[in-house]
Amino acid sequence: MAEEGRAQGLSKACVLLIVIAGMERFAFKGVASNLVTYLTDVVKMSNSSAAKTVNSWCGFTSIVPLLVAPLADSFWDRYSTILTSSFLYVLGLGAVASTALLWTYTPPSSTSSSAFLFWSLCLISLGQGAYNPSLQAFGADQLDHDDELPCTIDDKKTSKKKGLFFQWWYFGVCSGSLLGVILMSYIQDTLGWVLGFAIPMFAMVISVVFFTCGNRIYAHKPDRTMYNKHFPNILRAIKMKASRLINGGIALPNDKSNMAELELEERPLCDQKVCSNEVSDLNLESESNTHLIENAKIVLRLLPIWTMLLVFAVIFQQPATFFTKQGMTMKRNIGKNFKIPPATLQSAITLSIILLMPLYDKVFIPITKMVTRNEKGISVMQRMGVGMFLSVIAMIIAAVVETKRLEISRETGVQESETVPLSIFWLLPQYVLLGISDIFTVVGMQEFFYNEVPVRMRTMGFALYTSVFGVGSFLSALMISVIEAFTSSGGRHSWFSDDMREDRLDKLYWLLAIASALSLLFYAICCKCYKCRIELENGNCK
């Protein structure tokens, strides 16, 4: 009975790693959630430049795992990768805190000051890029079973346990994010940026200490030589091919005598050791080519679904940029003296996730089981689709609220620095809906990309998931640049005017709602044509 209870729950190692992941999110959100305010108020960037900087940085941060994952899977073990990358992470957080300390006494006026902030943020990106996918993959390694076929019918218990792990992992991540957004945005707005950036750094240091102290309870997976050497072998095979192309082949002259031909037949062309090495190299090249083709097929098969999720990732960038700038212009008072920091409203996303995620298993799944007659209620791909639909509704609501804010601003004739007499809590529904959509789409994405890659590519699977948000961030920055170029031509105010009375963020939100609806339509078509990995291998998928 005790064994059955243990099988249904998570191990101590999993719980510790979920706590550590939450602490990492606290540190990251403590910097990222209010960064746009830091760039506009301290660094004196324009609204559009600050938004593009934050989007580009978030994009780079999310893309790095895709570049690091092959190296982590091939050359490094996950435990060492986590420790090494956490050092870079802490170094970057410390460097950002030092910019706030420096600019307290000497305001940023030179290009070198901005460059130092940029490279400090890049250090955080490099550290987090290796840290996050390795930590999550290391956490998944702690499960009792780690089979190549995680969702076969005979392995329902393992599949359920993995789903539980990903759900509670995201719960821990959201808890850390919530604390980071609420606490750090308040400290940064009231007590200053030095303390506001120093606390995340110390939180990350403490999480590293916790991680090293838990070494005794971790399940360290043995190296799988046949799995983790594909990347070096592929590089070696490419090197051999290039060498043969450069050197060319060896051809025998046509005027050789019969005696020479007989000698060649009687004597080997090379000694046994050289021939053995050549045969080994040919076998290696053949094996590497096979695995290169297999891995490429896996990634290409996931590409249509990956692409359809990009618009969701673009919408995911709005709370930390334009939603926050909207909030700065609205009535934020609670009582006479207390004002809500605009970035704090981002906590509504994580708070809705924390409060509503338990209801997903307790209420939503039982209802869908009765409707669909499916043991799991809805599939992972259907789960992602529901979240995409909710993001469309969220952007429609955001567009309506922004239209109302602009109307009130023009009717009352408020000046640029004045507050619009509209409560910031009108933004709450769009935040909450995006939080609910995260429960469906983000958790579903983690499980989808984890299950759809083989064991040898698990870190790459998590990197594919994070890369959606990386490319989405870059697309968001590119979209801002293109829209600004078109809408500001002819002396007109752009959609992203620094004067929030003249901006047209409502049009941006309508554009995103339409793009998201089209993306959802094509996603549904892709799902109809898609066959999961287990279905291809076993002929069934539940």
Salt bridges, closest charged atoms under 4 A:
GLU24 OE1 - ARG25 NE 2.94
ASP73 OD1 - ARG78 NH2 3.80
ASP141 OD2 - ARG78 NH1 2.52
ASP144 OD2 - ARG6 NH1 3.57
ASP144 OD2 - LYS161 NZ 2.85
ASP146 OD2 - ARG224 NH2 3.96
ASP146 OD1 - ARG458 NH1 2.84
GLU148 OE2 - ARG533 NH1 3.90
ASP281 OD1 - ARG236 NH2 2.85
GLU285 OE1 - ARG244 NH2 3.15
GLU287 OE2 - HIS291 NE2 3.73
GLU294 OE1 - HIS291 ND1 3.47
GLU294 OE1 - ARG456 NH2 3.29
GLU375 OE1 - LYS156 NZ 3.57
GLU402 OE2 - ARG405 NH2 2.84
GLU452 OE1 - ARG301 NH2 3.42
GLU484 OE1 - LYS52 NZ 3.58
ASP499 OD2 - ARG501 NH2 2.68
ASP503 OD1 - ARG405 NH2 3.41
ASP506 OD2 - ARG504 NH2 2.73
GLU537 OE2 - ARG533 NH1 3.70
